[in-house]
Amino acid sequence: MDLLAATEGVTGSVGSIGYGLAAIGPGIGVGIVWAAYIQATARQPESAGLTRTYAFLGFALSEALALIGFVVPFVFGT
């Protein structure tokens, strides 16, 4: 069976599949950012204030990628 015949009855937006795939990267990135923050705080508790700032900055940048991945299918969609 070829691929075209297998997907003949599929309807909907391919952009939603693209966003689901695009959200994997930022999800992993957020996990890495918070894991690094927890590890840094566990190793040197007195630097928690400074590393918290960097953790939120890294979190915001990772989430920005997820939001860009959400908007792109709407911008370039037909």
PyMOL Python script that loads the backbone (N, CA, C, O; Angstrom):
from pymol import cmd

cmd.read_pdbstr("""\
ATOM      1  N   MET A   1       0.853  -1.169   0.000  1.00  0.00           N
ATOM      2  CA  MET A   1       0.000   0.000   0.000  1.00  0.00           C
ATOM      3  C   MET A   1       0.901   1.235   0.000  1.00  0.00           C
ATOM      4  O   MET A   1       1.816   1.344   0.816  1.00  0.00           O
ATOM      5  N   ASP A   2       0.638   2.150  -0.908  1.00  0.00           N
ATOM      6  CA  ASP A   2       1.483   3.336  -0.924  1.00  0.00           C
ATOM      7  C   ASP A   2       0.981   4.380   0.075  1.00  0.00           C
ATOM      8  O   ASP A   2      -0.140   4.298   0.575  1.00  0.00           O
ATOM      9  N   LEU A   3       1.824   5.343   0.345  1.00  0.00           N
ATOM     10  CA  LEU A   3       1.544   6.331   1.393  1.00  0.00           C
ATOM     11  C   LEU A   3       0.357   7.219   1.046  1.00  0.00           C
ATOM     12  O   LEU A   3      -0.414   7.591   1.931  1.00  0.00           O
ATOM     13  N   LEU A   4       0.203   7.556  -0.204  1.00  0.00           N
ATOM     14  CA  LEU A   4      -0.896   8.420  -0.607  1.00  0.00           C
ATOM     15  C   LEU A   4      -2.244   7.763  -0.357  1.00  0.00           C
ATOM     16  O   LEU A   4      -3.173   8.423   0.109  1.00  0.00           O
ATOM     17  N   ALA A   5      -2.366   6.487  -0.655  1.00  0.00           N
ATOM     18  CA  ALA A   5      -3.621   5.777  -0.415  1.00  0.00           C
ATOM     19  C   ALA A   5      -3.886   5.622   1.078  1.00  0.00           C
ATOM     20  O   ALA A   5      -5.041   5.620   1.504  1.00  0.00           O
ATOM     21  N   ALA A   6      -2.826   5.492   1.879  1.00  0.00           N
ATOM     22  CA  ALA A   6      -3.000   5.322   3.323  1.00  0.00           C
ATOM     23  C   ALA A   6      -3.463   6.604   3.994  1.00  0.00           C
ATOM     24  O   ALA A   6      -4.135   6.550   5.024  1.00  0.00           O
ATOM     25  N   THR A   7      -3.119   7.752   3.432  1.00  0.00           N
ATOM     26  CA  THR A   7      -3.485   9.033   4.043  1.00  0.00           C
ATOM     27  C   THR A   7      -4.626   9.722   3.310  1.00  0.00           C
ATOM     28  O   THR A   7      -4.847  10.917   3.505  1.00  0.00           O
ATOM     29  N   GLU A   8      -5.336   9.014   2.492  1.00  0.00           N
ATOM     30  CA  GLU A   8      -6.385   9.621   1.685  1.00  0.00           C
ATOM     31  C   GLU A   8      -7.528  10.173   2.537  1.00  0.00           C
ATOM     32  O   GLU A   8      -8.056  11.240   2.223  1.00  0.00           O
ATOM     33  N   GLY A   9      -7.917   9.489   3.589  1.00  0.00           N
ATOM     34  CA  GLY A   9      -9.040   9.926   4.409  1.00  0.00           C
ATOM     35  C   GLY A   9      -8.668  10.889   5.520  1.00  0.00           C
ATOM     36  O   GLY A   9      -9.541  11.316   6.276  1.00  0.00           O
ATOM     37  N   VAL A  10      -7.391  11.244   5.641  1.00  0.00           N
ATOM     38  CA  VAL A  10      -6.953  12.128   6.721  1.00  0.00           C
ATOM     39  C   VAL A  10      -7.308  13.564   6.370  1.00  0.00           C
ATOM     40  O   VAL A  10      -6.968  14.052   5.292  1.00  0.00           O
ATOM     41  N   THR A  11      -7.982  14.223   7.271  1.00  0.00           N
ATOM     42  CA  THR A  11      -8.317  15.628   7.075  1.00  0.00           C
ATOM     43  C   THR A  11      -7.805  16.422   8.258  1.00  0.00           C
ATOM     44  O   THR A  11      -7.494  15.856   9.306  1.00  0.00           O
ATOM     45  N   GLY A  12      -7.717  17.720   8.096  1.00  0.00           N
ATOM     46  CA  GLY A  12      -7.263  18.571   9.191  1.00  0.00           C
ATOM     47  C   GLY A  12      -6.029  19.353   8.789  1.00  0.00           C
ATOM     48  O   GLY A  12      -5.603  19.339   7.634  1.00  0.00           O
ATOM     49  N   SER A  13      -5.486  20.014   9.744  1.00  0.00           N
ATOM     50  CA  SER A  13      -4.345  20.877   9.500  1.00  0.00           C
ATOM     51  C   SER A  13      -3.041  20.143   9.763  1.00  0.00           C
ATOM     52  O   SER A  13      -2.850  19.545  10.822  1.00  0.00           O
ATOM     53  N   VAL A  14      -2.170  20.195   8.808  1.00  0.00           N
ATOM     54  CA  VAL A  14      -0.843  19.611   8.990  1.00  0.00           C
ATOM     55  C   VAL A  14      -0.031  20.489   9.935  1.00  0.00           C
ATOM     56  O   VAL A  14       0.943  20.022  10.527  1.00  0.00           O
ATOM     57  N   GLY A  15      -0.417  21.752  10.084  1.00  0.00           N
ATOM     58  CA  GLY A  15       0.269  22.659  10.993  1.00  0.00           C
ATOM     59  C   GLY A  15       0.210  22.199  12.434  1.00  0.00           C
ATOM     60  O   GLY A  15       1.140  22.444  13.202  1.00  0.00           O
ATOM     61  N   SER A  16      -0.871  21.535  12.811  1.00  0.00           N
ATOM     62  CA  SER A  16      -0.958  21.034  14.181  1.00  0.00           C
ATOM     63  C   SER A  16       0.034  19.909  14.431  1.00  0.00           C
ATOM     64  O   SER A  16       0.574  19.790  15.531  1.00  0.00           O
ATOM     65  N   ILE A  17       0.274  19.090  13.430  1.00  0.00           N
ATOM     66  CA  ILE A  17       1.294  18.048  13.552  1.00  0.00           C
ATOM     67  C   ILE A  17       2.672  18.698  13.618  1.00  0.00           C
ATOM     68  O   ILE A  17       3.528  18.271  14.392  1.00  0.00           O
ATOM     69  N   GLY A  18       2.880  19.714  12.816  1.00  0.00           N
ATOM     70  CA  GLY A  18       4.154  20.432  12.830  1.00  0.00           C
ATOM     71  C   GLY A  18       4.411  21.092  14.165  1.00  0.00           C
ATOM     72  O   GLY A  18       5.536  21.076  14.663  1.00  0.00           O
ATOM     73  N   TYR A  19       3.373  21.675  14.749  1.00  0.00           N
ATOM     74  CA  TYR A  19       3.562  22.303  16.057  1.00  0.00           C
ATOM     75  C   TYR A  19       3.852  21.266  17.131  1.00  0.00           C
ATOM     76  O   TYR A  19       4.664  21.505  18.024  1.00  0.00           O
ATOM     77  N   GLY A  20       3.198  20.128  17.049  1.00  0.00           N
ATOM     78  CA  GLY A  20       3.482  19.069  18.013  1.00  0.00           C
ATOM     79  C   GLY A  20       4.929  18.630  17.951  1.00  0.00           C
ATOM     80  O   GLY A  20       5.559  18.396  18.982  1.00  0.00           O
ATOM     81  N   LEU A  21       5.456  18.519  16.744  1.00  0.00           N
ATOM     82  CA  LEU A  21       6.869  18.170  16.594  1.00  0.00           C
ATOM     83  C   LEU A  21       7.777  19.318  17.022  1.00  0.00           C
ATOM     84  O   LEU A  21       8.847  19.089  17.586  1.00  0.00           O
ATOM     85  N   ALA A  22       7.354  20.555  16.755  1.00  0.00           N
ATOM     86  CA  ALA A  22       8.173  21.713  17.119  1.00  0.00           C
ATOM     87  C   ALA A  22       8.197  21.942  18.627  1.00  0.00           C
ATOM     88  O   ALA A  22       9.124  22.576  19.133  1.00  0.00           O
ATOM     89  N   ALA A  23       7.214  21.448  19.346  1.00  0.00           N
ATOM     90  CA  ALA A  23       7.166  21.652  20.797  1.00  0.00           C
ATOM     91  C   ALA A  23       8.069  20.696  21.552  1.00  0.00           C
ATOM     92  O   ALA A  23       8.304  20.882  22.746  1.00  0.00           O
ATOM     93  N   ILE A  24       8.579  19.676  20.877  1.00  0.00           N
ATOM     94  CA  ILE A  24       9.459  18.723  21.551  1.00  0.00           C
ATOM     95  C   ILE A  24      10.764  19.396  21.967  1.00  0.00           C
ATOM     96  O   ILE A  24      11.225  19.208  23.093  1.00  0.00           O
ATOM     97  N   GLY A  25      11.358  20.171  21.077  1.00  0.00           N
ATOM     98  CA  GLY A  25      12.636  20.833  21.362  1.00  0.00           C
ATOM     99  C   GLY A  25      12.569  21.782  22.543  1.00  0.00           C
ATOM    100  O   GLY A  25      13.374  21.653  23.466  1.00  0.00           O
ATOM    101  N   PRO A  26      11.635  22.737  22.554  1.00  0.00           N
ATOM    102  CA  PRO A  26      11.529  23.618  23.717  1.00  0.00           C
ATOM    103  C   PRO A  26      11.181  22.879  25.002  1.00  0.00           C
ATOM    104  O   PRO A  26      11.608  23.288  26.082  1.00  0.00           O
ATOM    105  N   GLY A  27      10.417  21.806  24.904  1.00  0.00           N
ATOM    106  CA  GLY A  27      10.114  21.019  26.104  1.00  0.00           C
ATOM    107  C   GLY A  27      11.371  20.414  26.705  1.00  0.00           C
ATOM    108  O   GLY A  27      11.567  20.441  27.920  1.00  0.00           O
ATOM    109  N   ILE A  28      12.213  19.873  25.849  1.00  0.00           N
ATOM    110  CA  ILE A  28      13.488  19.334  26.323  1.00  0.00           C
ATOM    111  C   ILE A  28      14.378  20.456  26.849  1.00  0.00           C
ATOM    112  O   ILE A  28      15.056  20.292  27.864  1.00  0.00           O
ATOM    113  N   GLY A  29      14.374  21.591  26.162  1.00  0.00           N
ATOM    114  CA  GLY A  29      15.190  22.733  26.586  1.00  0.00           C
ATOM    115  C   GLY A  29      14.807  23.247  27.958  1.00  0.00           C
ATOM    116  O   GLY A  29      15.680  23.562  28.767  1.00  0.00           O
ATOM    117  N   VAL A  30      13.517  23.338  28.232  1.00  0.00           N
ATOM    118  CA  VAL A  30      13.055  23.789  29.548  1.00  0.00           C
ATOM    119  C   VAL A  30      13.498  22.810  30.628  1.00  0.00           C
ATOM    120  O   VAL A  30      13.917  23.216  31.712  1.00  0.00           O
ATOM    121  N   GLY A  31      13.403  21.531  30.326  1.00  0.00           N
ATOM    122  CA  GLY A  31      13.852  20.526  31.292  1.00  0.00           C
ATOM    123  C   GLY A  31      15.340  20.642  31.583  1.00  0.00           C
ATOM    124  O   GLY A  31      15.759  20.509  32.733  1.00  0.00           O
ATOM    125  N   ILE A  32      16.135  20.885  30.563  1.00  0.00           N
ATOM    126  CA  ILE A  32      17.581  21.036  30.759  1.00  0.00           C
ATOM    127  C   ILE A  32      17.895  22.284  31.558  1.00  0.00           C
ATOM    128  O   ILE A  32      18.769  22.260  32.424  1.00  0.00           O
ATOM    129  N   VAL A  33      17.189  23.384  31.278  1.00  0.00           N
ATOM    130  CA  VAL A  33      17.426  24.637  32.011  1.00  0.00           C
ATOM    131  C   VAL A  33      17.153  24.454  33.493  1.00  0.00           C
ATOM    132  O   VAL A  33      17.978  24.839  34.321  1.00  0.00           O
ATOM    133  N   TRP A  34      16.011  23.872  33.844  1.00  0.00           N
ATOM    134  CA  TRP A  34      15.671  23.725  35.266  1.00  0.00           C
ATOM    135  C   TRP A  34      16.530  22.667  35.946  1.00  0.00           C
ATOM    136  O   TRP A  34      16.821  22.778  37.137  1.00  0.00           O
ATOM    137  N   ALA A  35      16.940  21.640  35.199  1.00  0.00           N
ATOM    138  CA  ALA A  35      17.847  20.646  35.781  1.00  0.00           C
ATOM    139  C   ALA A  35      19.196  21.280  36.103  1.00  0.00           C
ATOM    140  O   ALA A  35      19.791  20.985  37.140  1.00  0.00           O
ATOM    141  N   ALA A  36      19.676  22.145  35.222  1.00  0.00           N
ATOM    142  CA  ALA A  36      20.945  22.824  35.475  1.00  0.00           C
ATOM    143  C   ALA A  36      20.822  23.776  36.662  1.00  0.00           C
ATOM    144  O   ALA A  36      21.753  23.902  37.458  1.00  0.00           O
ATOM    145  N   TYR A  37      19.676  24.447  36.784  1.00  0.00           N
ATOM    146  CA  TYR A  37      19.475  25.351  37.927  1.00  0.00           C
ATOM    147  C   TYR A  37      19.460  24.575  39.242  1.00  0.00           C
ATOM    148  O   TYR A  37      20.080  24.995  40.218  1.00  0.00           O
ATOM    149  N   ILE A  38      18.768  23.469  39.269  1.00  0.00           N
ATOM    150  CA  ILE A  38      18.708  22.660  40.492  1.00  0.00           C
ATOM    151  C   ILE A  38      20.086  22.119  40.847  1.00  0.00           C
ATOM    152  O   ILE A  38      20.468  22.100  42.017  1.00  0.00           O
ATOM    153  N   GLN A  39      20.822  21.686  39.849  1.00  0.00           N
ATOM    154  CA  GLN A  39      22.157  21.160  40.111  1.00  0.00           C
ATOM    155  C   GLN A  39      23.096  22.265  40.600  1.00  0.00           C
ATOM    156  O   GLN A  39      23.884  22.039  41.519  1.00  0.00           O
ATOM    157  N   ALA A  40      23.023  23.446  40.003  1.00  0.00           N
ATOM    158  CA  ALA A  40      23.873  24.555  40.436  1.00  0.00           C
ATOM    159  C   ALA A  40      23.538  24.990  41.851  1.00  0.00           C
ATOM    160  O   ALA A  40      24.435  25.305  42.632  1.00  0.00           O
ATOM    161  N   THR A  41      22.259  25.011  42.187  1.00  0.00           N
ATOM    162  CA  THR A  41      21.849  25.402  43.534  1.00  0.00           C
ATOM    163  C   THR A  41      22.247  24.345  44.556  1.00  0.00           C
ATOM    164  O   THR A  41      22.604  24.681  45.686  1.00  0.00           O
ATOM    165  N   ALA A  42      22.190  23.094  44.178  1.00  0.00           N
ATOM    166  CA  ALA A  42      22.591  22.031  45.091  1.00  0.00           C
ATOM    167  C   ALA A  42      24.092  22.061  45.349  1.00  0.00           C
ATOM    168  O   ALA A  42      24.540  21.761  46.456  1.00  0.00           O
ATOM    169  N   ARG A  43      24.872  22.421  44.330  1.00  0.00           N
ATOM    170  CA  ARG A  43      26.323  22.465  44.508  1.00  0.00           C
ATOM    171  C   ARG A  43      26.773  23.703  45.281  1.00  0.00           C
ATOM    172  O   ARG A  43      27.702  23.632  46.086  1.00  0.00           O
ATOM    173  N   GLN A  44      26.114  24.834  45.036  1.00  0.00           N
ATOM    174  CA  GLN A  44      26.519  26.085  45.674  1.00  0.00           C
ATOM    175  C   GLN A  44      25.263  26.886  46.027  1.00  0.00           C
ATOM    176  O   GLN A  44      24.831  27.735  45.248  1.00  0.00           O
ATOM    177  N   PRO A  45      24.678  26.621  47.198  1.00  0.00           N
ATOM    178  CA  PRO A  45      23.399  27.242  47.553  1.00  0.00           C
ATOM    179  C   PRO A  45      23.427  28.766  47.633  1.00  0.00           C
ATOM    180  O   PRO A  45      22.399  29.408  47.417  1.00  0.00           O
ATOM    181  N   GLU A  46      24.567  29.350  47.934  1.00  0.00           N
ATOM    182  CA  GLU A  46      24.609  30.813  48.069  1.00  0.00           C
ATOM    183  C   GLU A  46      24.497  31.539  46.728  1.00  0.00           C
ATOM    184  O   GLU A  46      24.287  32.752  46.705  1.00  0.00           O
ATOM    185  N   SER A  47      24.634  30.818  45.612  1.00  0.00           N
ATOM    186  CA  SER A  47      24.504  31.464  44.299  1.00  0.00           C
ATOM    187  C   SER A  47      23.103  31.295  43.722  1.00  0.00           C
ATOM    188  O   SER A  47      22.897  31.538  42.533  1.00  0.00           O
ATOM    189  N   ALA A  48      22.152  30.890  44.528  1.00  0.00           N
ATOM    190  CA  ALA A  48      20.799  30.617  44.016  1.00  0.00           C
ATOM    191  C   ALA A  48      20.145  31.860  43.415  1.00  0.00           C
ATOM    192  O   ALA A  48      19.422  31.755  42.424  1.00  0.00           O
ATOM    193  N   GLY A  49      20.384  33.015  43.991  1.00  0.00           N
ATOM    194  CA  GLY A  49      19.774  34.243  43.469  1.00  0.00           C
ATOM    195  C   GLY A  49      20.260  34.575  42.072  1.00  0.00           C
ATOM    196  O   GLY A  49      19.466  34.945  41.207  1.00  0.00           O
ATOM    197  N   LEU A  50      21.553  34.447  41.848  1.00  0.00           N
ATOM    198  CA  LEU A  50      22.121  34.750  40.541  1.00  0.00           C
ATOM    199  C   LEU A  50      21.708  33.706  39.500  1.00  0.00           C
ATOM    200  O   LEU A  50      21.335  34.052  38.379  1.00  0.00           O
ATOM    201  N   THR A  51      21.778  32.445  39.875  1.00  0.00           N
ATOM    202  CA  THR A  51      21.435  31.409  38.902  1.00  0.00           C
ATOM    203  C   THR A  51      19.934  31.356  38.623  1.00  0.00           C
ATOM    204  O   THR A  51      19.522  30.884  37.564  1.00  0.00           O
ATOM    205  N   ARG A  52      19.114  31.833  39.558  1.00  0.00           N
ATOM    206  CA  ARG A  52      17.668  31.875  39.312  1.00  0.00           C
ATOM    207  C   ARG A  52      17.355  32.826  38.167  1.00  0.00           C
ATOM    208  O   ARG A  52      16.486  32.550  37.341  1.00  0.00           O
ATOM    209  N   THR A  53      18.065  33.941  38.124  1.00  0.00           N
ATOM    210  CA  THR A  53      17.868  34.896  37.036  1.00  0.00           C
ATOM    211  C   THR A  53      18.182  34.250  35.690  1.00  0.00           C
ATOM    212  O   THR A  53      17.425  34.399  34.731  1.00  0.00           O
ATOM    213  N   TYR A  54      19.293  33.537  35.625  1.00  0.00           N
ATOM    214  CA  TYR A  54      19.662  32.867  34.380  1.00  0.00           C
ATOM    215  C   TYR A  54      18.691  31.744  34.041  1.00  0.00           C
ATOM    216  O   TYR A  54      18.430  31.480  32.867  1.00  0.00           O
ATOM    217  N   ALA A  55      18.162  31.092  35.049  1.00  0.00           N
ATOM    218  CA  ALA A  55      17.199  30.020  34.794  1.00  0.00           C
ATOM    219  C   ALA A  55      15.925  30.580  34.166  1.00  0.00           C
ATOM    220  O   ALA A  55      15.403  30.006  33.210  1.00  0.00           O
ATOM    221  N   PHE A  56      15.426  31.685  34.689  1.00  0.00           N
ATOM    222  CA  PHE A  56      14.223  32.271  34.104  1.00  0.00           C
ATOM    223  C   PHE A  56      14.486  32.825  32.710  1.00  0.00           C
ATOM    224  O   PHE A  56      13.608  32.776  31.848  1.00  0.00           O
ATOM    225  N   LEU A  57      15.683  33.350  32.482  1.00  0.00           N
ATOM    226  CA  LEU A  57      16.032  33.835  31.157  1.00  0.00           C
ATOM    227  C   LEU A  57      16.079  32.680  30.152  1.00  0.00           C
ATOM    228  O   LEU A  57      15.550  32.792  29.046  1.00  0.00           O
ATOM    229  N   GLY A  58      16.710  31.581  30.538  1.00  0.00           N
ATOM    230  CA  GLY A  58      16.752  30.410  29.668  1.00  0.00           C
ATOM    231  C   GLY A  58      15.375  29.824  29.426  1.00  0.00           C
ATOM    232  O   GLY A  58      15.062  29.390  28.318  1.00  0.00           O
ATOM    233  N   PHE A  59      14.545  29.813  30.475  1.00  0.00           N
ATOM    234  CA  PHE A  59      13.173  29.326  30.336  1.00  0.00           C
ATOM    235  C   PHE A  59      12.388  30.184  29.348  1.00  0.00           C
ATOM    236  O   PHE A  59      11.668  29.661  28.497  1.00  0.00           O
ATOM    237  N   ALA A  60      12.532  31.510  29.465  1.00  0.00           N
ATOM    238  CA  ALA A  60      11.794  32.410  28.576  1.00  0.00           C
ATOM    239  C   ALA A  60      12.228  32.247  27.125  1.00  0.00           C
ATOM    240  O   ALA A  60      11.398  32.266  26.216  1.00  0.00           O
ATOM    241  N   LEU A  61      13.526  32.088  26.913  1.00  0.00           N
ATOM    242  CA  LEU A  61      13.999  31.910  25.534  1.00  0.00           C
ATOM    243  C   LEU A  61      13.545  30.582  24.951  1.00  0.00           C
ATOM    244  O   LEU A  61      13.207  30.507  23.769  1.00  0.00           O
ATOM    245  N   SER A  62      13.532  29.548  25.756  1.00  0.00           N
ATOM    246  CA  SER A  62      13.055  28.243  25.271  1.00  0.00           C
ATOM    247  C   SER A  62      11.570  28.293  24.950  1.00  0.00           C
ATOM    248  O   SER A  62      11.135  27.749  23.935  1.00  0.00           O
ATOM    249  N   GLU A  63      10.800  28.931  25.795  1.00  0.00           N
ATOM    250  CA  GLU A  63       9.365  29.043  25.536  1.00  0.00           C
ATOM    251  C   GLU A  63       9.069  29.946  24.346  1.00  0.00           C
ATOM    252  O   GLU A  63       8.060  29.758  23.666  1.00  0.00           O
ATOM    253  N   ALA A  64       9.934  30.923  24.086  1.00  0.00           N
ATOM    254  CA  ALA A  64       9.750  31.771  22.903  1.00  0.00           C
ATOM    255  C   ALA A  64       9.840  30.929  21.637  1.00  0.00           C
ATOM    256  O   ALA A  64       9.111  31.174  20.675  1.00  0.00           O
ATOM    257  N   LEU A  65      10.728  29.940  21.632  1.00  0.00           N
ATOM    258  CA  LEU A  65      10.811  29.054  20.470  1.00  0.00           C
ATOM    259  C   LEU A  65       9.518  28.271  20.285  1.00  0.00           C
ATOM    260  O   LEU A  65       9.084  28.046  19.155  1.00  0.00           O
ATOM    261  N   ALA A  66       8.902  27.856  21.383  1.00  0.00           N
ATOM    262  CA  ALA A  66       7.632  27.137  21.282  1.00  0.00           C
ATOM    263  C   ALA A  66       6.537  28.049  20.739  1.00  0.00           C
ATOM    264  O   ALA A  66       5.715  27.615  19.932  1.00  0.00           O
ATOM    265  N   LEU A  67       6.517  29.292  21.167  1.00  0.00           N
ATOM    266  CA  LEU A  67       5.507  30.223  20.669  1.00  0.00           C
ATOM    267  C   LEU A  67       5.721  30.553  19.196  1.00  0.00           C
ATOM    268  O   LEU A  67       4.759  30.701  18.443  1.00  0.00           O
ATOM    269  N   ILE A  68       6.981  30.667  18.789  1.00  0.00           N
ATOM    270  CA  ILE A  68       7.267  30.895  17.368  1.00  0.00           C
ATOM    271  C   ILE A  68       6.802  29.690  16.548  1.00  0.00           C
ATOM    272  O   ILE A  68       6.232  29.849  15.468  1.00  0.00           O
ATOM    273  N   GLY A  69       7.048  28.493  17.064  1.00  0.00           N
ATOM    274  CA  GLY A  69       6.580  27.292  16.374  1.00  0.00           C
ATOM    275  C   GLY A  69       5.068  27.223  16.297  1.00  0.00           C
ATOM    276  O   GLY A  69       4.527  26.601  15.383  1.00  0.00           O
ATOM    277  N   PHE A  70       4.374  27.849  17.237  1.00  0.00           N
ATOM    278  CA  PHE A  70       2.916  27.873  17.214  1.00  0.00           C
ATOM    279  C   PHE A  70       2.386  28.865  16.181  1.00  0.00           C
ATOM    280  O   PHE A  70       1.355  28.619  15.554  1.00  0.00           O
ATOM    281  N   VAL A  71       3.081  29.972  16.006  1.00  0.00           N
ATOM    282  CA  VAL A  71       2.601  31.040  15.131  1.00  0.00           C
ATOM    283  C   VAL A  71       2.940  30.790  13.669  1.00  0.00           C
ATOM    284  O   VAL A  71       2.173  31.181  12.790  1.00  0.00           O
ATOM    285  N   VAL A  72       4.060  30.155  13.388  1.00  0.00           N
ATOM    286  CA  VAL A  72       4.523  29.978  12.013  1.00  0.00           C
ATOM    287  C   VAL A  72       3.505  29.269  11.119  1.00  0.00           C
ATOM    288  O   VAL A  72       3.307  29.715   9.989  1.00  0.00           O
ATOM    289  N   PRO A  73       2.848  28.187  11.558  1.00  0.00           N
ATOM    290  CA  PRO A  73       1.849  27.583  10.649  1.00  0.00           C
ATOM    291  C   PRO A  73       0.703  28.523  10.295  1.00  0.00           C
ATOM    292  O   PRO A  73       0.138  28.418   9.207  1.00  0.00           O
ATOM    293  N   PHE A  74       0.351  29.436  11.192  1.00  0.00           N
ATOM    294  CA  PHE A  74      -0.705  30.395  10.874  1.00  0.00           C
ATOM    295  C   PHE A  74      -0.228  31.443   9.882  1.00  0.00           C
ATOM    296  O   PHE A  74      -0.995  31.886   9.027  1.00  0.00           O
ATOM    297  N   VAL A  75       1.027  31.840   9.992  1.00  0.00           N
ATOM    298  CA  VAL A  75       1.562  32.857   9.104  1.00  0.00           C
ATOM    299  C   VAL A  75       1.751  32.308   7.693  1.00  0.00           C
ATOM    300  O   VAL A  75       1.375  32.954   6.715  1.00  0.00           O
ATOM    301  N   PHE A  76       2.337  31.113   7.590  1.00  0.00           N
ATOM    302  CA  PHE A  76       2.655  30.552   6.282  1.00  0.00           C
ATOM    303  C   PHE A  76       1.613  29.549   5.786  1.00  0.00           C
ATOM    304  O   PHE A  76       1.770  28.976   4.708  1.00  0.00           O
ATOM    305  N   GLY A  77       0.557  29.335   6.562  1.00  0.00           N
ATOM    306  CA  GLY A  77      -0.481  28.396   6.146  1.00  0.00           C
ATOM    307  C   GLY A  77      -1.323  28.938   5.013  1.00  0.00           C
ATOM    308  O   GLY A  77      -1.419  30.147   4.802  1.00  0.00           O
ATOM    309  N   THR A  78      -1.916  28.033   4.304  1.00  0.00           N
ATOM    310  CA  THR A  78      -2.751  28.488   3.179  1.00  0.00           C
ATOM    311  C   THR A  78      -4.205  28.328   3.501  1.00  0.00           C
ATOM    312  O   THR A  78      -5.059  28.656   2.678  1.00  0.00           O
TER     313      THR A  78
END
""", "prot")
cmd.dss("prot")
cmd.show_as("cartoon", "prot")
cmd.util.cbc("prot")
cmd.orient("prot")
